[in-house]
Amino acid sequence: MLYHLLYPLHTKISGFNLFQYITFRSAMAALTALLISFIIGPRIIRFLHKKHIGEEIKSLGPESHISKKGTPTMGGIIILAAVILPTILWANLTNPYILLILTATLWMGFIGFIDDYLKNIRKSEKGLIARYKLAGQIILGIFLTAIILTSQDIQIFQWFTPAEGDPIKNSLEATITTVPFMKESVLDFQHWLPYALFVIFVITATSNSVNLSDGLDGLASGLIAIAAFVFAGIAYISGRADFSRYLNILYLPGAGELTIFCVALVGAALGFLWFNSRPAEVFMGDTGSLAMGAAIGGVAVLLKKEFLLPFAAAIFIIESVSVILQVQYFRFTKRKYGKGKRLFLMAPLHHHYELKGWAESKVVVRFWILGILFALMTLSTFKIR
């Protein structure tokens, strides 16, 4: 919004020339996100307290979590506002990448809000039925696929260096993605259907993985900030012809605007962490976790970097896989031995380490450290071919 209002005035007031720079607008978006979090956070927490919208702690969980009963939830409203409003203020709202990622984030935030509303206000034990959540994720995946494949504003180029002369760019089909560590890194699905299924899988996996990881104070919000920071850098590089050519990655004109969204997400996650760190004053609930997972997955899809998610969002993926392994191992041993056995003391994985005697804060910080290491590994993939 401010970009559209103020940048056209740069011919009269030279200071407004700053608004053409993505780096400037990204920094402002991060600061705005933090400011919004600090302003609305206490107010929303007080409102949730007043309305007795608190977390119900399951008896199956670790005993140390019983004290968290009644902690306000649905705090994802804070993180949603802190990422959406700065993006609207500082990004180019005619940019297709921005419009798509805002739609994806708001849509899954809406799905998560319904789930939180049913669980915490209507006191429904299960909340939104799982198949309805899945339907929402599938709808989002189909929507993203349809726009990516049909929009004339989304273009994809690959750099090619001939034996003699300067590098040239070749236009690619929208059904492609990139695979790290490979010299010929482009993978083409060649048809809309397998590509659509791939996008649906990515969106579903990332949103559910973040949701499963939101079980300890500050864990998910810290990891979201790390993953968003990585994709902010990737978005900036992908949107610049010079940087993408130097690193020999896909050039996506206009994708640089996603840097603003990603940096706003970093600011929003850190702002929420201010209230969510141990002992948490508020939980994000499904309103935040499903939306933030869809945001990270959506950015990866738009940047054609889906196969970097196992690195950039490694802890989220590991947490999700631990649940799948726990369930499948229990079923397998029950069929084979008549009694189910557990692979972990409890899943997701963070609860396993809690039950091994690790303090909650130690689990969180160690998972953050691992998240940072995986983030560095993600960035290193650009030069490993």
MOPESUL-V935689 format. One record per helix or strand of 3 or more residues. SS is the DSSP state (2 for helix, 1 for strand). FROM is the first residue (numbers start at 1). LEN is the number of residues. If there is no record, write none. Layout:
BEGIN
<<SS FROM LEN> <SS FROM LEN>>
END
This chain:
BEGIN
<<2 2 10> <2 14 7> <2 22 29> <2 63 6> <2 76 15> <2 96 25> <2 130 21> <1 157 4> <1 168 4> <1 176 3> <1 186 3> <2 192 22> <2 219 20> <2 241 7> <2 255 22> <2 285 18> <2 306 7> <2 314 24> <2 349 7> <2 360 21>>
END
